[in-house]
Each structure stands twice: as C-alpha cells, then as structure tokens.
C-alpha cells in the first residue's frame, strides 16, 4: 500500500506493529519480536486498543485481523510476511541481513504462502504455533 496520510503513521523513527492481542500465538510472536529486536525502533500496538485504532484510522479492522501490519513513520504499510521482513530489515548487523533473503527467487512467494496458511488457523493454535486439540496423542 502506498503511503497515505489518512492511513496513519508510526512515531518518528519507529515501525508500528499492529498485532491481534486476542490471539495467543500473536501475543507470543510479539514477545519473540521484542526479544529479537536490537533496533529499538519497533512500536508494538494491539489492534484492539482504541489508541491504536485512532492512530491508524485508515486501516480496516477486518484487514488487520487477517494479517500483521507494519506501518512506517512515513505511512507506508507492509502486511503479513512482508511486515516480518520489514522488522528484520531494521535490525542492525547480521540480523538485518536476514531481510535480504526476501529477494531470493521464490522466497517471497513461499513466505507469503506459509504466513497465510498459519494465519488462517491462528485462533486454533497455542503460543508455540501448535494446533490445539482436546485429545493430544503426545500426552498419552
């Protein structure tokens, strides 16, 4: 999505990460991002928080619920796997170089496919991303 003032912007020098705070796996993923982040530029925001909704009025709730959104301080919006890649891009040193994997032939397609596959079932997954079930065979 192109930069648009009506969409909203992250704080100066930050990358706003709008995540689903009602999703167990999403919250755990955000904690992982916080631990991984060495940039100090990540601004996590629960999409259900009224302050986040007010800051990004141009982003539709139904779209935010479909996939992670990252918004720059210029108003550029990245979604899904591409949002994760943008988090990587901000990291200093070797961590930042991981973002360039995106440009290997086929990687972006595979990352998007895998992201969408997991995102569709995120409410059925635990914090580790494993499908929840009432009768787990590994418990027996």
TITORLUM-478474 format. One record per residue: x, y, z of N, C-alpha, C, O in turn; residue number from 1; residue in three letters. Coordinates in nm, 2 decimals. Layout:
ATOM     n.X     n.Y     n.Z    ca.X    ca.Y    ca.Z     c.X     c.Y     c.Z     o.X     o.Y     o.Z  seq  type
ATOM       X       Y       Z       X       Y       Z       X       Y       Z       X       Y       Z  NUM   Ala
...
***
This chain:
ATOM     n.X     n.Y     n.Z    ca.X    ca.Y    ca.Z     c.X     c.Y     c.Z     o.X     o.Y     o.Z  seq  type
ATOM    0.08   -0.12    0.00    0.00    0.00    0.00    0.09    0.12    0.00    0.19    0.13    0.07    1   Unk
ATOM    0.06    0.22   -0.08    0.14    0.34   -0.09    0.11    0.43    0.04    0.01    0.41    0.11    2   Unk
ATOM    0.21    0.51    0.07    0.20    0.60    0.19    0.07    0.69    0.17    0.04    0.74    0.06    3   Unk
ATOM    0.00    0.70    0.28   -0.12    0.78    0.28   -0.14    0.84    0.41   -0.15    0.77    0.51    4   Unk
ATOM   -0.15    0.97    0.42   -0.17    1.04    0.55   -0.29    0.99    0.62   -0.29    0.99    0.75    5   Unk
ATOM   -0.40    0.96    0.55   -0.52    0.91    0.62   -0.50    0.78    0.68   -0.58    0.74    0.78    6   Unk
ATOM   -0.40    0.70    0.64   -0.38    0.57    0.70   -0.33    0.58    0.84   -0.37    0.50    0.93    7   Unk
ATOM   -0.24    0.67    0.86   -0.17    0.69    0.99   -0.02    0.67    0.97    0.02    0.61    0.87    8   Unk
ATOM    0.05    0.70    1.08    0.19    0.69    1.07    0.25    0.64    1.21    0.19    0.67    1.31    9   Unk
ATOM    0.36    0.57    1.21    0.42    0.53    1.33    0.49    0.66    1.39    0.50    0.76    1.32   10   Unk
ATOM    0.53    0.65    1.51    0.60    0.76    1.57    0.73    0.78    1.50    0.78    0.69    1.43   11   Unk
ATOM    0.79    0.90    1.50    0.91    0.93    1.43    1.02    0.83    1.46    1.05    0.81    1.58   12   Unk
ATOM    1.08    0.78    1.35    1.19    0.68    1.37    1.15    0.54    1.41    1.23    0.46    1.43   13   Unk
ATOM    1.02    0.51    1.41    0.97    0.38    1.46    0.89    0.31    1.35    0.86    0.37    1.24   14   Unk
ATOM    0.87    0.18    1.37    0.79    0.10    1.28    0.68    0.04    1.37    0.71   -0.04    1.46   15   Unk
ATOM    0.56    0.09    1.35    0.44    0.04    1.43    0.41   -0.10    1.38    0.39   -0.12    1.26   16   Unk
ATOM    0.39   -0.19    1.48    0.35   -0.33    1.45    0.21   -0.34    1.51    0.19   -0.34    1.63   17   Unk
ATOM    0.11   -0.36    1.42   -0.03   -0.38    1.47   -0.06   -0.53    1.47   -0.06   -0.59    1.37   18   Unk
ATOM   -0.08   -0.58    1.59   -0.10   -0.73    1.61   -0.23   -0.75    1.68   -0.28   -0.66    1.74   19   Unk
ATOM   -0.27   -0.87    1.67   -0.40   -0.92    1.73   -0.37   -0.96    1.88   -0.33   -1.07    1.90   20   Unk
ATOM   -0.40   -0.87    1.97   -0.38   -0.90    2.11   -0.47   -1.01    2.17   -0.45   -1.05    2.28   21   Unk
ATOM   -0.57   -1.05    2.10   -0.67   -1.15    2.14   -0.62   -1.29    2.10   -0.69   -1.39    2.13   22   Unk
ATOM   -0.51   -1.29    2.03   -0.46   -1.42    1.97   -0.34   -1.46    2.05   -0.24   -1.39    2.06   23   Unk
ATOM   -0.35   -1.58    2.11   -0.24   -1.63    2.19   -0.11   -1.65    2.11    0.00   -1.60    2.16   24   Unk
ATOM   -0.12   -1.70    1.99    0.00   -1.71    1.91    0.06   -1.58    1.87    0.18   -1.56    1.87   25   Unk
ATOM   -0.03   -1.48    1.84    0.01   -1.35    1.80    0.09   -1.28    1.92    0.19   -1.21    1.90   26   Unk
ATOM    0.03   -1.29    2.04    0.10   -1.23    2.15    0.24   -1.29    2.18    0.33   -1.22    2.21   27   Unk
ATOM    0.25   -1.42    2.17    0.38   -1.49    2.18    0.47   -1.45    2.07    0.59   -1.43    2.10   28   Unk
ATOM    0.43   -1.43    1.95    0.51   -1.39    1.84    0.56   -1.25    1.87    0.68   -1.22    1.84   29   Unk
ATOM    0.47   -1.16    1.92    0.52   -1.02    1.95    0.62   -1.02    2.06    0.72   -0.95    2.05   30   Unk
ATOM    0.61   -1.11    2.16    0.71   -1.12    2.26    0.85   -1.17    2.20    0.95   -1.12    2.24   31   Unk
ATOM    0.84   -1.26    2.10    0.96   -1.30    2.03    1.02   -1.19    1.95    1.15   -1.17    1.95   32   Unk
ATOM    0.94   -1.10    1.89    0.99   -0.99    1.82    1.06   -0.89    1.91    1.16   -0.84    1.88   33   Unk
ATOM    1.00   -0.87    2.03    1.06   -0.78    2.13    1.20   -0.83    2.17    1.29   -0.75    2.19   34   Unk
ATOM    1.21   -0.96    2.19    1.34   -1.02    2.23    1.44   -1.01    2.12    1.56   -0.99    2.15   35   Unk
ATOM    1.39   -1.03    2.00    1.48   -1.03    1.88    1.53   -0.89    1.84    1.64   -0.87    1.79   36   Unk
ATOM    1.44   -0.79    1.87    1.47   -0.65    1.82    1.59   -0.59    1.89    1.59   -0.57    2.02   37   Unk
ATOM    1.69   -0.56    1.82    1.80   -0.49    1.87    1.80   -0.34    1.82    1.90   -0.27    1.84   38   Unk
ATOM    1.70   -0.31    1.74    1.70   -0.17    1.68    1.64   -0.07    1.77    1.68    0.05    1.76   39   Unk
ATOM    1.55   -0.11    1.86    1.48   -0.01    1.95    1.38    0.07    1.87    1.33    0.17    1.92   40   Unk
ATOM    1.35    0.03    1.75    1.26    0.10    1.66    1.12    0.04    1.65    1.04    0.10    1.57   41   Unk
ATOM    1.10   -0.07    1.71    0.97   -0.14    1.70    0.87   -0.08    1.80    0.90   -0.06    1.91   42   Unk
ATOM    0.75   -0.04    1.75    0.64    0.02    1.83    0.52   -0.08    1.82    0.43   -0.06    1.74   43   Unk
ATOM    0.52   -0.18    1.91    0.40   -0.27    1.90    0.27   -0.21    1.95    0.27   -0.13    2.05   44   Unk
ATOM    0.16   -0.24    1.88    0.03   -0.19    1.92   -0.07   -0.29    1.90   -0.08   -0.35    1.79   45   Unk
ATOM   -0.15   -0.32    2.00   -0.26   -0.41    1.99   -0.37   -0.35    1.90   -0.42   -0.24    1.94   46   Unk
ATOM   -0.41   -0.41    1.80   -0.51   -0.36    1.71   -0.64   -0.33    1.77   -0.73   -0.26    1.72   47   Unk
ATOM   -0.67   -0.40    1.89   -0.79   -0.38    1.96   -0.79   -0.26    2.06   -0.89   -0.22    2.11   48   Unk
ATOM   -0.67   -0.20    2.07   -0.66   -0.08    2.16   -0.71    0.04    2.09   -0.68    0.07    1.98   49   Unk
ATOM   -0.81    0.11    2.16   -0.87    0.23    2.09   -0.76    0.33    2.05   -0.78    0.40    1.95   50   Unk
ATOM   -0.65    0.35    2.12   -0.55    0.44    2.08   -0.48    0.40    1.95   -0.45    0.49    1.87   51   Unk
ATOM   -0.46    0.27    1.93   -0.40    0.22    1.81   -0.50    0.25    1.69   -0.46    0.29    1.58   52   Unk
ATOM   -0.63    0.22    1.71   -0.73    0.24    1.61   -0.74    0.39    1.57   -0.75    0.43    1.46   53   Unk
ATOM   -0.72    0.48    1.67   -0.73    0.63    1.65   -0.61    0.67    1.57   -0.61    0.76    1.49   54   Unk
ATOM   -0.49    0.61    1.60   -0.37    0.65    1.53   -0.36    0.60    1.39   -0.30    0.67    1.30   55   Unk
ATOM   -0.44    0.50    1.35   -0.44    0.44    1.22   -0.58    0.43    1.17   -0.63    0.32    1.14   56   Unk
ATOM   -0.65    0.54    1.15   -0.79    0.53    1.11   -0.82    0.48    0.97   -0.93    0.43    0.95   57   Unk
ATOM   -0.72    0.48    0.89   -0.74    0.43    0.75   -0.72    0.28    0.73   -0.74    0.23    0.63   58   Unk
ATOM   -0.68    0.22    0.84   -0.66    0.07    0.83   -0.79    0.00    0.88   -0.84    0.03    0.99   59   Unk
ATOM   -0.84   -0.08    0.80   -0.97   -0.15    0.83   -0.95   -0.27    0.93   -0.85   -0.35    0.91   60   Unk
ATOM   -1.03   -0.28    1.03   -1.02   -0.38    1.13   -1.02   -0.52    1.07   -0.94   -0.61    1.11   61   Unk
ATOM   -1.11   -0.55    0.97   -1.11   -0.68    0.91   -0.98   -0.72    0.84   -0.94   -0.83    0.84   62   Unk
ATOM   -0.91   -0.62    0.79   -0.78   -0.64    0.72   -0.67   -0.66    0.83   -0.59   -0.75    0.81   63   Unk
ATOM   -0.68   -0.59    0.94   -0.58   -0.60    1.05   -0.60   -0.74    1.11   -0.50   -0.80    1.16   64   Unk
ATOM   -0.72   -0.79    1.12   -0.74   -0.92    1.17   -0.69   -1.04    1.08   -0.67   -1.15    1.13   65   Unk
ATOM   -0.67   -1.01    0.96   -0.63   -1.11    0.86   -0.48   -1.13    0.87   -0.43   -1.25    0.86   66   Unk
ATOM   -0.40   -1.03    0.89   -0.26   -1.04    0.89   -0.19   -0.92    0.97   -0.25   -0.82    0.98   67   Unk
ATOM   -0.07   -0.95    1.01    0.01   -0.85    1.08    0.03   -0.73    0.99    0.05   -0.75    0.87   68   Unk
ATOM    0.03   -0.61    1.04    0.06   -0.49    0.97    0.17   -0.42    1.03    0.18   -0.41    1.16   69   Unk
ATOM    0.26   -0.36    0.95    0.37   -0.28    1.00    0.36   -0.15    0.92    0.34   -0.14    0.80   70   Unk
ATOM    0.36   -0.04    1.00    0.34    0.10    0.94    0.47    0.18    0.97    0.50    0.19    1.09   71   Unk
ATOM    0.53    0.24    0.87    0.64    0.33    0.89    0.60    0.47    0.94    0.48    0.50    0.94   72   Unk
ATOM    0.70    0.55    0.98    0.67    0.68    1.02    0.64    0.77    0.90    0.60    0.89    0.91   73   Unk
ATOM    0.65    0.72    0.78    0.61    0.79    0.66    0.47    0.74    0.61    0.42    0.80    0.52   74   Unk
ATOM    0.41    0.64    0.68    0.28    0.60    0.65    0.28    0.48    0.55    0.17    0.44    0.51   75   Unk
ATOM    0.39    0.42    0.51    0.39    0.31    0.43    0.35    0.18    0.51    0.39    0.17    0.62   76   Unk
ATOM    0.27    0.10    0.45    0.21   -0.02    0.52    0.26   -0.14    0.46    0.26   -0.16    0.33   77   Unk
ATOM    0.31   -0.23    0.54    0.35   -0.37    0.50    0.26   -0.47    0.57    0.23   -0.45    0.69   78   Unk
ATOM    0.23   -0.58    0.50    0.14   -0.68    0.56    0.20   -0.82    0.56    0.28   -0.85    0.47   79   Unk
ATOM    0.15   -0.90    0.65    0.19   -1.04    0.66    0.33   -1.07    0.66    0.41   -1.00    0.74   80   Unk
ATOM    0.38   -1.16    0.58    0.52   -1.20    0.58    0.61   -1.08    0.54    0.72   -1.07    0.59   81   Unk
ATOM    0.56   -0.99    0.46    0.64   -0.87    0.42    0.66   -0.78    0.54    0.76   -0.71    0.55   82   Unk
ATOM    0.56   -0.77    0.64    0.58   -0.70    0.76    0.69   -0.75    0.85    0.77   -0.68    0.90   83   Unk
ATOM    0.70   -0.89    0.85    0.80   -0.95    0.93    0.94   -0.92    0.86    1.04   -0.90    0.93   84   Unk
ATOM    0.94   -0.92    0.73    1.07   -0.89    0.66    1.11   -0.74    0.69    1.23   -0.71    0.70   85   Unk
ATOM    1.01   -0.65    0.71    1.05   -0.51    0.74    1.10   -0.50    0.88    1.19   -0.42    0.91   86   Unk
ATOM    1.06   -0.58    0.97    1.11   -0.59    1.11    1.26   -0.63    1.10    1.35   -0.57    1.16   87   Unk
ATOM    1.28   -0.73    1.02    1.42   -0.78    1.00    1.51   -0.67    0.94    1.62   -0.65    0.98   88   Unk
ATOM    1.46   -0.60    0.84    1.53   -0.50    0.77    1.59   -0.39    0.87    1.69   -0.34    0.85   89   Unk
ATOM    1.51   -0.36    0.98    1.55   -0.26    1.07    1.66   -0.30    1.16    1.73   -0.22    1.23   90   Unk
ATOM    1.69   -0.43    1.17    1.78   -0.48    1.27    1.93   -0.45    1.23    1.96   -0.46    1.11   91   Unk
ATOM    2.01   -0.42    1.33    2.15   -0.39    1.30    2.23   -0.52    1.28    2.19   -0.62    1.33   92   Unk
ATOM    2.34   -0.51    1.21    2.43   -0.62    1.19    2.38   -0.73    1.11    2.30   -0.71    1.02   93   Unk
ATOM    2.42   -0.85    1.15    2.38   -0.97    1.07    2.23   -0.99    1.07    2.17   -1.05    0.98   94   Unk
ATOM    2.16   -0.96    1.18    2.02   -0.97    1.18    1.95   -0.90    1.07    1.86   -0.95    1.01   95   Unk
ATOM    1.99   -0.78    1.04    1.94   -0.70    0.93    1.96   -0.77    0.79    1.88   -0.75    0.70   96   Unk
ATOM    2.07   -0.84    0.78    2.10   -0.91    0.65    2.00   -1.02    0.62    1.98   -1.06    0.51   97   Unk
ATOM    1.93   -1.07    0.73    1.83   -1.18    0.70    1.72   -1.12    0.61    1.65   -1.20    0.54   98   Unk
ATOM    1.69   -0.99    0.61    1.59   -0.94    0.53    1.61   -0.96    0.38    1.52   -0.96    0.30   99   Unk
ATOM    1.74   -0.97    0.34    1.77   -0.98    0.20    1.74   -1.12    0.15    1.74   -1.14    0.02  100   Unk
ATOM    1.71   -1.22    0.23    1.66   -1.35    0.18    1.53   -1.33    0.10    1.50   -1.41    0.01  101   Unk
ATOM    1.45   -1.23    0.14    1.33   -1.20    0.07    1.35   -1.19   -0.08    1.26   -1.22   -0.16  102   Unk
ATOM    1.47   -1.15   -0.13    1.49   -1.13   -0.27    1.54   -1.25   -0.34    1.56   -1.24   -0.46  103   Unk
ATOM    1.56   -1.36   -0.27    1.59   -1.48   -0.34    1.47   -1.53   -0.42    1.36   -1.53   -0.37  104   Unk
ATOM    1.50   -1.58   -0.54    1.38   -1.63   -0.62    1.30   -1.73   -0.55    1.35   -1.83   -0.49  105   Unk
ATOM    1.17   -1.70   -0.54    1.07   -1.79   -0.48    1.05   -1.77   -0.33    0.95   -1.82   -0.28  106   Unk
ATOM    1.14   -1.70   -0.26    1.13   -1.69   -0.12    1.00   -1.61   -0.08    0.93   -1.65    0.01  107   Unk
ATOM    0.98   -1.50   -0.14    0.87   -1.41   -0.11    0.74   -1.49   -0.12    0.65   -1.48   -0.04  108   Unk
ATOM    0.72   -1.56   -0.23    0.60   -1.64   -0.26    0.58   -1.74   -0.15    0.48   -1.76   -0.09  109   Unk
ATOM    0.69   -1.82   -0.11    0.69   -1.92   -0.01    0.65   -1.86    0.13    0.57   -1.91    0.20  110   Unk
ATOM    0.72   -1.75    0.16    0.69   -1.68    0.29    0.55   -1.64    0.30    0.49   -1.66    0.40  111   Unk
ATOM    0.50   -1.58    0.19    0.36   -1.53    0.20    0.26   -1.65    0.21    0.16   -1.65    0.28  112   Unk
ATOM    0.29   -1.76    0.13    0.20   -1.88    0.14    0.20   -1.93    0.28    0.09   -1.96    0.33  113   Unk
ATOM    0.32   -1.95    0.34    0.33   -2.01    0.47    0.26   -1.92    0.58    0.19   -1.96    0.67  114   Unk
ATOM    0.28   -1.79    0.56    0.22   -1.69    0.66    0.07   -1.70    0.65    0.01   -1.72    0.76  115   Unk
ATOM    0.01   -1.70    0.53   -0.13   -1.71    0.52   -0.19   -1.84    0.57   -0.29   -1.84    0.63  116   Unk
ATOM   -0.12   -1.95    0.54   -0.16   -2.08    0.59   -0.17   -2.08    0.74   -0.27   -2.13    0.80  117   Unk
ATOM   -0.07   -2.03    0.81   -0.07   -2.03    0.96   -0.17   -1.93    1.01   -0.24   -1.95    1.11  118   Unk
ATOM   -0.18   -1.81    0.95   -0.27   -1.70    1.00   -0.41   -1.74    1.00   -0.49   -1.71    1.08  119   Unk
ATOM   -0.45   -1.82    0.90   -0.59   -1.87    0.89   -0.64   -1.95    1.01   -0.75   -1.95    1.04  120   Unk
ATOM   -0.54   -2.02    1.07   -0.58   -2.10    1.18   -0.52   -2.05    1.32   -0.51   -2.13    1.41  121   Unk
ATOM   -0.49   -1.93    1.32   -0.41   -1.88    1.44   -0.49   -1.89    1.57   -0.43   -1.91    1.68  122   Unk
ATOM   -0.63   -1.88    1.57   -0.70   -1.89    1.69   -0.71   -2.04    1.74   -0.75   -2.07    1.85  123   Unk
ATOM   -0.68   -2.13    1.65   -0.67   -2.27    1.69   -0.53   -2.32    1.74   -0.51   -2.43    1.76  124   Unk
ATOM   -0.44   -2.22    1.74   -0.30   -2.25    1.78   -0.27   -2.20    1.91   -0.32   -2.10    1.96  125   Unk
ATOM   -0.17   -2.27    1.98   -0.12   -2.23    2.11   -0.01   -2.12    2.09    0.02   -2.09    1.97  126   Unk
ATOM    0.05   -2.08    2.20    0.16   -1.98    2.19    0.28   -2.02    2.11    0.35   -1.94    2.05  127   Unk
ATOM    0.30   -2.15    2.10    0.41   -2.21    2.02    0.37   -2.23    1.87    0.46   -2.26    1.79  128   Unk
ATOM    0.25   -2.20    1.84    0.20   -2.22    1.70    0.15   -2.36    1.67    0.12   -2.39    1.55  129   Unk
ATOM    0.15   -2.44    1.77    0.10   -2.58    1.75   -0.06   -2.58    1.76   -0.12   -2.51    1.83  130   Unk
ATOM   -0.12   -2.66    1.67   -0.27   -2.67    1.67   -0.31   -2.73    1.81   -0.26   -2.83    1.85  131   Unk
ATOM   -0.41   -2.66    1.87   -0.46   -2.71    2.00   -0.56   -2.83    1.97   -0.63   -2.83    1.87  132   Unk
ATOM   -0.56   -2.92    2.06   -0.66   -3.03    2.04   -0.69   -3.08    2.18   -0.61   -3.07    2.27  133   Unk
ATOM   -0.81   -3.13    2.19   -0.86   -3.18    2.32   -0.79   -3.31    2.36   -0.76   -3.33    2.48  134   Unk
ATOM   -0.77   -3.39    2.26   -0.71   -3.52    2.28   -0.57   -3.53    2.22   -0.56   -3.55    2.10  135   Unk
ATOM   -0.47   -3.50    2.29   -0.33   -3.49    2.23   -0.27   -3.62    2.25   -0.26   -3.68    2.35  136   Unk
ATOM   -0.22   -3.68    2.13   -0.16   -3.81    2.14   -0.02   -3.81    2.21    0.02   -3.91    2.25  137   Unk
ATOM    0.04   -3.69    2.21    0.18   -3.68    2.28    0.17   -3.68    2.43    0.27   -3.69    2.50  138   Unk
ATOM    0.04   -3.67    2.49    0.03   -3.67    2.63    0.02   -3.81    2.68    0.06   -3.84    2.80  139   Unk
ATOM   -0.03   -3.90    2.60   -0.06   -4.04    2.64    0.07   -4.11    2.68    0.06   -4.23    2.72  140   Unk
***
